[in-house]
């Protein structure tokens, strides 16, 4: 049986670089689906690093066969 989803809490207007409430709810739902139970998220922050993009490029390049 899925865990009940809490009602959204109203928040003040966030600065443009902040994570939206909708995004936080999606992250929370994904974590709950993965763990199979409700979890308490203590912190979420944006990372300006391009590490994920770089790793994706490395993975794609490594998958190509060289003749």
PyMOL commands that place a pseudoatom at each C-alpha (Angstrom):
pseudoatom trace, name=CA, resn=UNK, resi=1, chain=A, elem=C, hetatm=0, pos=[0.000, 0.000, 0.000]
pseudoatom trace, name=CA, resn=UNK, resi=2, chain=A, elem=C, hetatm=0, pos=[1.570, 3.335, -1.020]
pseudoatom trace, name=CA, resn=UNK, resi=3, chain=A, elem=C, hetatm=0, pos=[2.380, 5.836, 1.671]
pseudoatom trace, name=CA, resn=UNK, resi=4, chain=A, elem=C, hetatm=0, pos=[0.021, 8.816, 1.921]
pseudoatom trace, name=CA, resn=UNK, resi=5, chain=A, elem=C, hetatm=0, pos=[1.243, 11.942, 0.194]
pseudoatom trace, name=CA, resn=UNK, resi=6, chain=A, elem=C, hetatm=0, pos=[1.280, 14.991, 2.473]
pseudoatom trace, name=CA, resn=UNK, resi=7, chain=A, elem=C, hetatm=0, pos=[-0.530, 18.138, 1.394]
pseudoatom trace, name=CA, resn=UNK, resi=8, chain=A, elem=C, hetatm=0, pos=[1.789, 20.748, -0.118]
pseudoatom trace, name=CA, resn=UNK, resi=9, chain=A, elem=C, hetatm=0, pos=[2.968, 23.404, 2.288]
pseudoatom trace, name=CA, resn=UNK, resi=10, chain=A, elem=C, hetatm=0, pos=[2.636, 26.975, 0.987]
pseudoatom trace, name=CA, resn=UNK, resi=11, chain=A, elem=C, hetatm=0, pos=[5.982, 28.658, 0.507]
pseudoatom trace, name=CA, resn=UNK, resi=12, chain=A, elem=C, hetatm=0, pos=[7.026, 32.237, -0.030]
pseudoatom trace, name=CA, resn=UNK, resi=13, chain=A, elem=C, hetatm=0, pos=[8.150, 33.287, -3.504]
pseudoatom trace, name=CA, resn=UNK, resi=14, chain=A, elem=C, hetatm=0, pos=[11.555, 31.762, -4.135]
pseudoatom trace, name=CA, resn=UNK, resi=15, chain=A, elem=C, hetatm=0, pos=[14.478, 33.433, -5.868]
pseudoatom trace, name=CA, resn=UNK, resi=16, chain=A, elem=C, hetatm=0, pos=[15.000, 32.281, -9.489]
pseudoatom trace, name=CA, resn=UNK, resi=17, chain=A, elem=C, hetatm=0, pos=[17.932, 29.996, -8.602]
pseudoatom trace, name=CA, resn=UNK, resi=18, chain=A, elem=C, hetatm=0, pos=[15.926, 28.151, -5.925]
pseudoatom trace, name=CA, resn=UNK, resi=19, chain=A, elem=C, hetatm=0, pos=[14.373, 24.738, -6.481]
pseudoatom trace, name=CA, resn=UNK, resi=20, chain=A, elem=C, hetatm=0, pos=[10.623, 24.971, -7.098]
pseudoatom trace, name=CA, resn=UNK, resi=21, chain=A, elem=C, hetatm=0, pos=[8.094, 23.346, -4.781]
pseudoatom trace, name=CA, resn=UNK, resi=22, chain=A, elem=C, hetatm=0, pos=[6.925, 21.148, -7.656]
pseudoatom trace, name=CA, resn=UNK, resi=23, chain=A, elem=C, hetatm=0, pos=[10.473, 19.878, -8.201]
pseudoatom trace, name=CA, resn=UNK, resi=24, chain=A, elem=C, hetatm=0, pos=[10.829, 19.134, -4.481]
pseudoatom trace, name=CA, resn=UNK, resi=25, chain=A, elem=C, hetatm=0, pos=[7.580, 17.144, -4.562]
pseudoatom trace, name=CA, resn=UNK, resi=26, chain=A, elem=C, hetatm=0, pos=[8.795, 15.145, -7.571]
pseudoatom trace, name=CA, resn=UNK, resi=27, chain=A, elem=C, hetatm=0, pos=[12.111, 14.411, -5.829]
pseudoatom trace, name=CA, resn=UNK, resi=28, chain=A, elem=C, hetatm=0, pos=[10.235, 13.360, -2.696]
pseudoatom trace, name=CA, resn=UNK, resi=29, chain=A, elem=C, hetatm=0, pos=[7.927, 11.050, -4.685]
pseudoatom trace, name=CA, resn=UNK, resi=30, chain=A, elem=C, hetatm=0, pos=[10.879, 9.473, -6.513]
pseudoatom trace, name=CA, resn=UNK, resi=31, chain=A, elem=C, hetatm=0, pos=[12.672, 8.771, -3.231]
pseudoatom trace, name=CA, resn=UNK, resi=32, chain=A, elem=C, hetatm=0, pos=[9.521, 7.274, -1.704]
pseudoatom trace, name=CA, resn=UNK, resi=33, chain=A, elem=C, hetatm=0, pos=[9.015, 5.061, -4.783]
pseudoatom trace, name=CA, resn=UNK, resi=34, chain=A, elem=C, hetatm=0, pos=[12.640, 3.907, -4.660]
pseudoatom trace, name=CA, resn=UNK, resi=35, chain=A, elem=C, hetatm=0, pos=[12.705, 3.189, -0.918]
pseudoatom trace, name=CA, resn=UNK, resi=36, chain=A, elem=C, hetatm=0, pos=[9.171, 1.837, -0.730]
pseudoatom trace, name=CA, resn=UNK, resi=37, chain=A, elem=C, hetatm=0, pos=[8.397, 4.106, 2.198]
pseudoatom trace, name=CA, resn=UNK, resi=38, chain=A, elem=C, hetatm=0, pos=[8.185, 7.776, 3.025]
pseudoatom trace, name=CA, resn=UNK, resi=39, chain=A, elem=C, hetatm=0, pos=[11.486, 9.479, 3.768]
pseudoatom trace, name=CA, resn=UNK, resi=40, chain=A, elem=C, hetatm=0, pos=[12.364, 12.802, 5.345]
pseudoatom trace, name=CA, resn=UNK, resi=41, chain=A, elem=C, hetatm=0, pos=[14.390, 15.003, 3.020]
pseudoatom trace, name=CA, resn=UNK, resi=42, chain=A, elem=C, hetatm=0, pos=[16.607, 17.339, 4.984]
pseudoatom trace, name=CA, resn=UNK, resi=43, chain=A, elem=C, hetatm=0, pos=[18.320, 19.207, 2.197]
pseudoatom trace, name=CA, resn=UNK, resi=44, chain=A, elem=C, hetatm=0, pos=[18.201, 19.668, -1.574]
pseudoatom trace, name=CA, resn=UNK, resi=45, chain=A, elem=C, hetatm=0, pos=[20.524, 21.992, -3.439]
pseudoatom trace, name=CA, resn=UNK, resi=46, chain=A, elem=C, hetatm=0, pos=[21.455, 22.792, -6.997]
pseudoatom trace, name=CA, resn=UNK, resi=47, chain=A, elem=C, hetatm=0, pos=[24.952, 21.867, -8.098]
pseudoatom trace, name=CA, resn=UNK, resi=48, chain=A, elem=C, hetatm=0, pos=[26.452, 24.006, -10.823]
pseudoatom trace, name=CA, resn=UNK, resi=49, chain=A, elem=C, hetatm=0, pos=[28.977, 21.328, -11.787]
pseudoatom trace, name=CA, resn=UNK, resi=50, chain=A, elem=C, hetatm=0, pos=[28.841, 19.750, -15.224]
pseudoatom trace, name=CA, resn=UNK, resi=51, chain=A, elem=C, hetatm=0, pos=[29.974, 16.354, -13.887]
pseudoatom trace, name=CA, resn=UNK, resi=52, chain=A, elem=C, hetatm=0, pos=[26.825, 14.501, -15.068]
pseudoatom trace, name=CA, resn=UNK, resi=53, chain=A, elem=C, hetatm=0, pos=[27.139, 15.908, -18.581]
pseudoatom trace, name=CA, resn=UNK, resi=54, chain=A, elem=C, hetatm=0, pos=[30.837, 15.021, -18.714]
pseudoatom trace, name=CA, resn=UNK, resi=55, chain=A, elem=C, hetatm=0, pos=[30.196, 11.476, -17.493]
pseudoatom trace, name=CA, resn=UNK, resi=56, chain=A, elem=C, hetatm=0, pos=[27.477, 11.070, -20.132]
pseudoatom trace, name=CA, resn=UNK, resi=57, chain=A, elem=C, hetatm=0, pos=[29.896, 12.104, -22.866]
pseudoatom trace, name=CA, resn=UNK, resi=58, chain=A, elem=C, hetatm=0, pos=[32.552, 9.705, -21.569]
pseudoatom trace, name=CA, resn=UNK, resi=59, chain=A, elem=C, hetatm=0, pos=[30.031, 6.858, -21.516]
pseudoatom trace, name=CA, resn=UNK, resi=60, chain=A, elem=C, hetatm=0, pos=[28.870, 7.532, -25.072]
pseudoatom trace, name=CA, resn=UNK, resi=61, chain=A, elem=C, hetatm=0, pos=[32.409, 7.831, -26.419]
pseudoatom trace, name=CA, resn=UNK, resi=62, chain=A, elem=C, hetatm=0, pos=[33.443, 4.624, -24.638]
pseudoatom trace, name=CA, resn=UNK, resi=63, chain=A, elem=C, hetatm=0, pos=[30.556, 2.737, -26.253]
pseudoatom trace, name=CA, resn=UNK, resi=64, chain=A, elem=C, hetatm=0, pos=[31.831, 3.426, -29.786]
pseudoatom trace, name=CA, resn=UNK, resi=65, chain=A, elem=C, hetatm=0, pos=[33.833, 0.654, -31.369]
pseudoatom trace, name=CA, resn=UNK, resi=66, chain=A, elem=C, hetatm=0, pos=[37.059, 1.715, -32.998]
pseudoatom trace, name=CA, resn=UNK, resi=67, chain=A, elem=C, hetatm=0, pos=[38.120, -0.158, -36.139]
for i in range(1, 67): cmd.bond("trace and resi %d" % i, "trace and resi %d" % (i + 1))
show_as sticks, trace
zoom trace
